[in-house]
Amino acid sequence: MTEKTPAAPAHDSLDALSYEEAREQLVAVVGRLEAGGASLEESLALWERGESLAKRCEDWLEGARKRLASARDAQTDPNADRTKPQP
């Protein structure tokens, strides 16, 4: 009897993953899918995990975009603190 490896670690909470961790796991999932050899059930579980990891990465990147936009807005705001160096 062959032992099945879980497609996605159950203990990993996506909310606790950093961008780098989520991306690393996503790369691993894609590698396993591209390598083939997984059962249909395992492939579907890997696909679902990959979709969740991709969403987590997108959420991180969207948060970073918002922070950058906020920082840019603060620099161009005439009421902003004038002690900050202007580019």
N, CA, C and O atoms as a printed pandas DataFrame, in Angstrom:
     atom_number atom_name residue_name chain_id  residue_number  x_coord  y_coord  z_coord
0              1         N          MET        A               1    0.846   -1.183    0.000
1              2        CA          MET        A               1    0.000    0.000    0.000
2              3         C          MET        A               1    0.887    1.241    0.000
3              4         O          MET        A               1    1.853    1.318    0.759
4              5         N          THR        A               2    0.564    2.194   -0.838
5              6        CA          THR        A               2    1.360    3.405   -0.889
6              7         C          THR        A               2    0.790    4.447    0.052
7              8         O          THR        A               2   -0.423    4.555    0.235
8              9         N          GLU        A               3    1.688    5.203    0.638
9             10        CA          GLU        A               3    1.266    6.259    1.562
10            11         C          GLU        A               3    1.057    7.545    0.776
11            12         O          GLU        A               3    1.914    7.941   -0.013
12            13         N          LYS        A               4   -0.071    8.189    0.990
13            14        CA          LYS        A               4   -0.376    9.441    0.299
14            15         C          LYS        A               4    0.166   10.615    1.101
15            16         O          LYS        A               4    0.035   10.661    2.324
16            17         N          THR        A               5    0.762   11.540    0.414
17            18        CA          THR        A               5    1.181   12.766    1.072
18            19         C          THR        A               5    0.067   13.775    0.947
19            20         O          THR        A               5   -0.552   13.880   -0.112
20            21         N          PRO        A               6   -0.206   14.519    1.997
21            22        CA          PRO        A               6   -1.282   15.500    1.913
22            23         C          PRO        A               6   -0.953   16.572    0.892
23            24         O          PRO        A               6    0.190   17.015    0.782
24            25         N          ALA        A               7   -1.961   16.980    0.153
25            26        CA          ALA        A               7   -1.775   18.002   -0.877
26            27         C          ALA        A               7   -1.510   19.357   -0.254
27            28         O          ALA        A               7   -0.755   20.162   -0.799
28            29         N          ALA        A               8   -2.125   19.606    0.876
29            30        CA          ALA        A               8   -1.958   20.897    1.536
30            31         C          ALA        A               8   -1.875   20.663    3.034
31            32         O          ALA        A               8   -2.735   19.990    3.602
32            33         N          PRO        A               9   -0.862   21.204    3.679
33            34        CA          PRO        A               9   -0.757   21.040    5.123
34            35         C          PRO        A               9   -1.979   21.641    5.812
35            36         O          PRO        A               9   -2.305   22.810    5.603
36            37         N          ALA        A              10   -2.642   20.850    6.620
37            38        CA          ALA        A              10   -3.864   21.309    7.280
38            39         C          ALA        A              10   -3.562   22.354    8.347
39            40         O          ALA        A              10   -4.422   23.174    8.666
40            41         N          HIS        A              11   -2.351   22.336    8.904
41            42        CA          HIS        A              11   -2.034   23.244   10.005
42            43         C          HIS        A              11   -1.691   24.652    9.533
43            44         O          HIS        A              11   -1.595   25.570   10.348
44            45         N          ASP        A              12   -1.507   24.833    8.229
45            46        CA          ASP        A              12   -1.150   26.157    7.715
46            47         C          ASP        A              12   -2.383   27.038    7.594
47            48         O          ASP        A              12   -3.285   26.759    6.803
48            49         N          SER        A              13   -2.411   28.076    8.365
49            50        CA          SER        A              13   -3.459   29.073    8.211
50            51         C          SER        A              13   -2.953   30.087    7.204
51            52         O          SER        A              13   -1.897   30.689    7.398
52            53         N          LEU        A              14   -3.696   30.277    6.137
53            54        CA          LEU        A              14   -3.272   31.222    5.107
54            55         C          LEU        A              14   -3.097   32.621    5.665
55            56         O          LEU        A              14   -2.201   33.347    5.235
56            57         N          ASP        A              15   -3.929   33.011    6.610
57            58        CA          ASP        A              15   -3.843   34.349    7.179
58            59         C          ASP        A              15   -2.525   34.581    7.908
59            60         O          ASP        A              15   -2.092   35.724    8.049
60            61         N          ALA        A              16   -1.888   33.520    8.368
61            62        CA          ALA        A              16   -0.643   33.657    9.119
62            63         C          ALA        A              16    0.579   33.684    8.206
63            64         O          ALA        A              16    1.686   33.957    8.671
64            65         N          LEU        A              17    0.398   33.405    6.910
65            66        CA          LEU        A              17    1.533   33.344    5.998
66            67         C          LEU        A              17    1.967   34.727    5.537
67            68         O          LEU        A              17    1.139   35.576    5.205
68            69         N          SER        A              18    3.273   34.940    5.523
69            70        CA          SER        A              18    3.813   36.156    4.926
70            71         C          SER        A              18    3.706   36.006    3.412
71            72         O          SER        A              18    3.417   34.922    2.903
72            73         N          TYR        A              19    3.941   37.099    2.702
73            74        CA          TYR        A              19    3.928   37.036    1.239
74            75         C          TYR        A              19    4.953   36.011    0.753
75            76         O          TYR        A              19    4.653   35.187   -0.111
76            77         N          GLU        A              20    6.143   36.066    1.302
77            78        CA          GLU        A              20    7.219   35.181    0.865
78            79         C          GLU        A              20    6.871   33.714    1.122
79            80         O          GLU        A              20    7.138   32.859    0.277
80            81         N          GLU        A              21    6.281   33.417    2.279
81            82        CA          GLU        A              21    5.892   32.046    2.595
82            83         C          GLU        A              21    4.807   31.547    1.646
83            84         O          GLU        A              21    4.873   30.424    1.147
84            85         N          ALA        A              22    3.810   32.394    1.405
85            86        CA          ALA        A              22    2.719   32.003    0.505
86            87         C          ALA        A              22    3.248   31.778   -0.901
87            88         O          ALA        A              22    2.862   30.814   -1.562
88            89         N          ARG        A              23    4.124   32.652   -1.361
89            90        CA          ARG        A              23    4.682   32.517   -2.710
90            91         C          ARG        A              23    5.525   31.253   -2.822
91            92         O          ARG        A              23    5.448   30.541   -3.823
92            93         N          GLU        A              24    6.324   30.975   -1.806
93            94        CA          GLU        A              24    7.157   29.768   -1.808
94            95         C          GLU        A              24    6.289   28.513   -1.878
95            96         O          GLU        A              24    6.583   27.587   -2.635
96            97         N          GLN        A              25    5.222   28.490   -1.086
97            98        CA          GLN        A              25    4.320   27.345   -1.118
98            99         C          GLN        A              25    3.610   27.233   -2.461
99           100         O          GLN        A              25    3.399   26.128   -2.960
100          101         N          LEU        A              26    3.240   28.371   -3.049
101          102        CA          LEU        A              26    2.589   28.371   -4.357
102          103         C          LEU        A              26    3.519   27.795   -5.417
103          104         O          LEU        A              26    3.089   27.000   -6.253
104          105         N          VAL        A              27    4.781   28.187   -5.388
105          106        CA          VAL        A              27    5.757   27.657   -6.338
106          107         C          VAL        A              27    5.870   26.139   -6.181
107          108         O          VAL        A              27    5.954   25.415   -7.173
108          109         N          ALA        A              28    5.873   25.661   -4.939
109          110        CA          ALA        A              28    5.963   24.221   -4.687
110          111         C          ALA        A              28    4.723   23.491   -5.220
111          112         O          ALA        A              28    4.838   22.413   -5.803
112          113         N          VAL        A              29    3.551   24.075   -5.019
113          114        CA          VAL        A              29    2.311   23.465   -5.504
114          115         C          VAL        A              29    2.340   23.382   -7.028
115          116         O          VAL        A              29    2.013   22.343   -7.601
116          117         N          VAL        A              30    2.730   24.467   -7.681
117          118        CA          VAL        A              30    2.799   24.478   -9.147
118          119         C          VAL        A              30    3.791   23.414   -9.622
119          120         O          VAL        A              30    3.520   22.708  -10.593
120          121         N          GLY        A              31    4.915   23.298   -8.958
121          122        CA          GLY        A              31    5.905   22.284   -9.310
122          123         C          GLY        A              31    5.346   20.882   -9.216
123          124         O          GLY        A              31    5.589   20.047  -10.087
124          125         N          ARG        A              32    4.595   20.623   -8.156
125          126        CA          ARG        A              32    3.997   19.286   -7.985
126          127         C          ARG        A              32    2.961   19.017   -9.062
127          128         O          ARG        A              32    2.872   17.902   -9.575
128          129         N          LEU        A              33    2.176   20.030   -9.408
129          130        CA          LEU        A              33    1.180   19.845  -10.461
130          131         C          LEU        A              33    1.852   19.622  -11.816
131          132         O          LEU        A              33    1.429   18.761  -12.588
132          133         N          GLU        A              34    2.881   20.386  -12.099
133          134        CA          GLU        A              34    3.578   20.250  -13.378
134          135         C          GLU        A              34    4.317   18.923  -13.490
135          136         O          GLU        A              34    4.465   18.388  -14.589
136          137         N          ALA        A              35    4.779   18.390  -12.370
137          138        CA          ALA        A              35    5.501   17.124  -12.382
138          139         C          ALA        A              35    4.577   15.966  -12.742
139          140         O          ALA        A              35    5.025   14.944  -13.261
140          141         N          GLY        A              36    3.285   16.131  -12.463
141          142        CA          GLY        A              36    2.335   15.064  -12.767
142          143         C          GLY        A              36    2.459   13.913  -11.789
143          144         O          GLY        A              36    3.179   13.996  -10.794
144          145         N          GLY        A              37    1.760   12.860  -12.080
145          146        CA          GLY        A              37    1.834   11.670  -11.247
146          147         C          GLY        A              37    0.891   11.663  -10.063
147          148         O          GLY        A              37    0.763   10.644   -9.384
148          149         N          ALA        A              38    0.229   12.779   -9.800
149          150        CA          ALA        A              38   -0.712   12.831   -8.678
150          151         C          ALA        A              38   -2.059   12.301   -9.143
151          152         O          ALA        A              38   -2.413   12.399  -10.318
152          153         N          SER        A              39   -2.792   11.744   -8.209
153          154        CA          SER        A              39   -4.144   11.289   -8.529
154          155         C          SER        A              39   -5.021   12.498   -8.824
155          156         O          SER        A              39   -4.659   13.635   -8.524
156          157         N          LEU        A              40   -6.167   12.233   -9.411
157          158        CA          LEU        A              40   -7.095   13.318   -9.705
158          159         C          LEU        A              40   -7.485   14.043   -8.423
159          160         O          LEU        A              40   -7.523   15.272   -8.389
160          161         N          GLU        A              41   -7.770   13.292   -7.383
161          162        CA          GLU        A              41   -8.165   13.894   -6.101
162          163         C          GLU        A              41   -7.055   14.780   -5.534
163          164         O          GLU        A              41   -7.308   15.894   -5.075
164          165         N          GLU        A              42   -5.838   14.275   -5.572
165          166        CA          GLU        A              42   -4.717   15.058   -5.053
166          167         C          GLU        A              42   -4.469   16.283   -5.934
167          168         O          GLU        A              42   -4.168   17.362   -5.422
168          169         N          SER        A              43   -4.591   16.124   -7.249
169          170        CA          SER        A              43   -4.406   17.250   -8.160
170          171         C          SER        A              43   -5.427   18.345   -7.897
171          172         O          SER        A              43   -5.088   19.529   -7.920
172          173         N          LEU        A              44   -6.671   17.964   -7.647
173          174        CA          LEU        A              44   -7.708   18.952   -7.340
174          175         C          LEU        A              44   -7.406   19.664   -6.028
175          176         O          LEU        A              44   -7.585   20.877   -5.925
176          177         N          ALA        A              45   -6.952   18.921   -5.030
177          178        CA          ALA        A              45   -6.601   19.526   -3.742
178          179         C          ALA        A              45   -5.422   20.483   -3.910
179          180         O          ALA        A              45   -5.403   21.561   -3.316
180          181         N          LEU        A              46   -4.445   20.089   -4.718
181          182        CA          LEU        A              46   -3.304   20.969   -4.988
182          183         C          LEU        A              46   -3.762   22.233   -5.708
183          184         O          LEU        A              46   -3.327   23.337   -5.380
184          185         N          TRP        A              47   -4.637   22.063   -6.685
185          186        CA          TRP        A              47   -5.156   23.216   -7.432
186          187         C          TRP        A              47   -5.863   24.191   -6.485
187          188         O          TRP        A              47   -5.634   25.399   -6.540
188          189         N          GLU        A              48   -6.724   23.651   -5.618
189          190        CA          GLU        A              48   -7.458   24.496   -4.669
190          191         C          GLU        A              48   -6.496   25.215   -3.731
191          192         O          GLU        A              48   -6.678   26.397   -3.436
192          193         N          ARG        A              49   -5.482   24.508   -3.267
193          194        CA          ARG        A              49   -4.486   25.123   -2.389
194          195         C          ARG        A              49   -3.748   26.228   -3.141
195          196         O          ARG        A              49   -3.498   27.302   -2.594
196          197         N          GLY        A              50   -3.404   25.956   -4.389
197          198        CA          GLY        A              50   -2.721   26.946   -5.201
198          199         C          GLY        A              50   -3.562   28.198   -5.399
199          200         O          GLY        A              50   -3.045   29.313   -5.324
200          201         N          GLU        A              51   -4.835   28.023   -5.649
201          202        CA          GLU        A              51   -5.738   29.163   -5.807
202          203         C          GLU        A              51   -5.785   29.989   -4.522
203          204         O          GLU        A              51   -5.756   31.219   -4.570
204          205         N          SER        A              52   -5.856   29.316   -3.385
205          206        CA          SER        A              52   -5.888   30.014   -2.096
206          207         C          SER        A              52   -4.585   30.759   -1.839
207          208         O          SER        A              52   -4.596   31.888   -1.350
208          209         N          LEU        A              53   -3.469   30.128   -2.166
209          210        CA          LEU        A              53   -2.168   30.767   -1.984
210          211         C          LEU        A              53   -2.010   31.968   -2.919
211          212         O          LEU        A              53   -1.470   33.000   -2.521
212          213         N          ALA        A              54   -2.478   31.831   -4.155
213          214        CA          ALA        A              54   -2.405   32.946   -5.103
214          215         C          ALA        A              54   -3.235   34.122   -4.599
215          216         O          ALA        A              54   -2.811   35.272   -4.714
216          217         N          LYS        A              55   -4.407   33.847   -4.046
217          218        CA          LYS        A              55   -5.263   34.899   -3.490
218          219         C          LYS        A              55   -4.557   35.578   -2.322
219          220         O          LYS        A              55   -4.620   36.800   -2.186
220          221         N          ARG        A              56   -3.893   34.805   -1.486
221          222        CA          ARG        A              56   -3.155   35.366   -0.348
222          223         C          ARG        A              56   -2.041   36.297   -0.838
223          224         O          ARG        A              56   -1.837   37.374   -0.277
224          225         N          CYS        A              57   -1.329   35.884   -1.876
225          226        CA          CYS        A              57   -0.281   36.728   -2.445
226          227         C          CYS        A              57   -0.882   38.010   -3.016
227          228         O          CYS        A              57   -0.333   39.094   -2.820
228          229         N          GLU        A              58   -2.000   37.893   -3.717
229          230        CA          GLU        A              58   -2.669   39.076   -4.271
230          231         C          GLU        A              58   -3.098   40.032   -3.163
231          232         O          GLU        A              58   -2.969   41.248   -3.303
232          233         N          ASP        A              59   -3.604   39.485   -2.069
233          234        CA          ASP        A              59   -4.013   40.329   -0.941
234          235         C          ASP        A              59   -2.825   41.093   -0.366
235          236         O          ASP        A              59   -2.933   42.281   -0.064
236          237         N          TRP        A              60   -1.688   40.407   -0.215
237          238        CA          TRP        A              60   -0.476   41.066    0.283
238          239         C          TRP        A              60   -0.055   42.184   -0.647
239          240         O          TRP        A              60    0.264   43.285   -0.198
240          241         N          LEU        A              61   -0.052   41.903   -1.949
241          242        CA          LEU        A              61    0.381   42.907   -2.921
242          243         C          LEU        A              61   -0.581   44.089   -2.964
243          244         O          LEU        A              61   -0.144   45.233   -3.091
244          245         N          GLU        A              62   -1.865   43.835   -2.862
245          246        CA          GLU        A              62   -2.843   44.928   -2.840
246          247         C          GLU        A              62   -2.637   45.799   -1.603
247          248         O          GLU        A              62   -2.726   47.024   -1.686
248          249         N          GLY        A              63   -2.364   45.180   -0.466
249          250        CA          GLY        A              63   -2.074   45.937    0.750
250          251         C          GLY        A              63   -0.832   46.799    0.592
251          252         O          GLY        A              63   -0.793   47.939    1.056
252          253         N          ALA        A              64    0.186   46.249   -0.068
253          254        CA          ALA        A              64    1.407   47.018   -0.307
254          255         C          ALA        A              64    1.128   48.201   -1.234
255          256         O          ALA        A              64    1.646   49.296   -1.017
256          257         N          ARG        A              65    0.311   47.980   -2.268
257          258        CA          ARG        A              65   -0.042   49.078   -3.184
258          259         C          ARG        A              65   -0.749   50.204   -2.433
259          260         O          ARG        A              65   -0.470   51.383   -2.656
260          261         N          LYS        A              66   -1.656   49.831   -1.552
261          262        CA          LYS        A              66   -2.402   50.836   -0.786
262          263         C          LYS        A              66   -1.473   51.615    0.134
263          264         O          LYS        A              66   -1.608   52.831    0.272
264          265         N          ARG        A              67   -0.529   50.920    0.766
265          266        CA          ARG        A              67    0.415   51.595    1.648
266          267         C          ARG        A              67    1.292   52.565    0.866
267          268         O          ARG        A              67    1.562   53.674    1.328
268          269         N          LEU        A              68    1.738   52.151   -0.315
269          270        CA          LEU        A              68    2.553   53.037   -1.145
270          271         C          LEU        A              68    1.755   54.249   -1.611
271          272         O          LEU        A              68    2.259   55.372   -1.602
272          273         N          ALA        A              69    0.526   54.023   -2.011
273          274        CA          ALA        A              69   -0.324   55.134   -2.448
274          275         C          ALA        A              69   -0.556   56.104   -1.298
275          276         O          ALA        A              69   -0.536   57.320   -1.490
276          277         N          SER        A              70   -0.773   55.575   -0.124
277          278        CA          SER        A              70   -0.989   56.412    1.049
278          279         C          SER        A              70    0.264   57.234    1.360
279          280         O          SER        A              70    0.172   58.415    1.696
280          281         N          ALA        A              71    1.427   56.605    1.245
281          282        CA          ALA        A              71    2.683   57.317    1.500
282          283         C          ALA        A              71    2.898   58.406    0.455
283          284         O          ALA        A              71    3.344   59.503    0.791
284          285         N          ARG        A              72    2.590   58.120   -0.801
285          286        CA          ARG        A              72    2.728   59.132   -1.861
286          287         C          ARG        A              72    1.767   60.287   -1.622
287          288         O          ARG        A              72    2.133   61.453   -1.769
288          289         N          ASP        A              73    0.523   59.949   -1.249
289          290        CA          ASP        A              73   -0.469   60.986   -0.977
290          291         C          ASP        A              73   -0.030   61.874    0.174
291          292         O          ASP        A              73   -0.230   63.088    0.134
292          293         N          ALA        A              74    0.566   61.281    1.198
293          294        CA          ALA        A              74    1.024   62.052    2.354
294          295         C          ALA        A              74    2.140   63.015    1.951
295          296         O          ALA        A              74    2.249   64.106    2.511
296          297         N          GLN        A              75    2.955   62.624    0.998
297          298        CA          GLN        A              75    4.051   63.491    0.552
298          299         C          GLN        A              75    3.535   64.650   -0.288
299          300         O          GLN        A              75    4.136   65.724   -0.276
300          301         N          THR        A              76    2.456   64.465   -1.005
301          302        CA          THR        A              76    1.933   65.538   -1.860
302          303         C          THR        A              76    0.853   66.359   -1.177
303          304         O          THR        A              76    0.389   67.353   -1.734
304          305         N          ASP        A              77    0.448   65.959    0.019
305          306        CA          ASP        A              77   -0.581   66.685    0.766
306          307         C          ASP        A              77    0.013   67.995    1.284
307          308         O          ASP        A              77    1.020   67.976    1.991
308          309         N          PRO        A              78   -0.604   69.144    0.938
309          310        CA          PRO        A              78   -0.058   70.426    1.400
310          311         C          PRO        A              78   -0.095   70.570    2.916
311          312         O          PRO        A              78    0.645   71.383    3.471
312          313         N          ASN        A              79   -0.927   69.811    3.589
313          314        CA          ASN        A              79   -1.004   69.878    5.050
314          315         C          ASN        A              79   -0.073   68.886    5.725
315          316         O          ASN        A              79   -0.040   68.790    6.952
316          317         N          ALA        A              80    0.687   68.145    4.918
317          318        CA          ALA        A              80    1.596   67.145    5.483
318          319         C          ALA        A              80    2.733   67.837    6.221
319          320         O          ALA        A              80    3.007   69.016    5.999
320          321         N          ASP        A              81    3.379   67.102    7.088
321          322        CA          ASP        A              81    4.507   67.613    7.867
322          323         C          ASP        A              81    5.620   68.048    6.931
323          324         O          ASP        A              81    6.124   67.233    6.158
324          325         N          ARG        A              82    6.014   69.310    6.982
325          326        CA          ARG        A              82    7.021   69.880    6.077
326          327         C          ARG        A              82    8.444   69.504    6.489
327          328         O          ARG        A              82    9.385   69.830    5.765
328          329         N          THR        A              83    8.635   68.829    7.629
329          330        CA          THR        A              83    9.981   68.464    8.049
330          331         C          THR        A              83   10.478   67.241    7.297
331          332         O          THR        A              83   11.669   66.931    7.348
332          333         N          LYS        A              84    9.592   66.539    6.599
333          334        CA          LYS        A              84   10.011   65.376    5.810
334          335         C          LYS        A              84   10.672   65.853    4.533
335          336         O          LYS        A              84   10.198   66.800    3.906
336          337         N          PRO        A              85   11.756   65.212    4.140
337          338        CA          PRO        A              85   12.418   65.599    2.884
338          339         C          PRO        A              85   11.511   65.317    1.693
339          340         O          PRO        A              85   10.868   64.270    1.622
340          341         N          GLN        A              86   11.466   66.247    0.778
341          342        CA          GLN        A              86   10.659   66.088   -0.423
342          343         C          GLN        A              86   11.555   65.600   -1.557
343          344         O          GLN        A              86   12.702   66.036   -1.652
344          345         N          PRO        A              87   11.065   64.708   -2.418
345          346        CA          PRO        A              87   11.894   64.202   -3.529
346          347         C          PRO        A              87   12.148   65.263   -4.576
347          348         O          PRO        A              87   12.825   64.999   -5.570
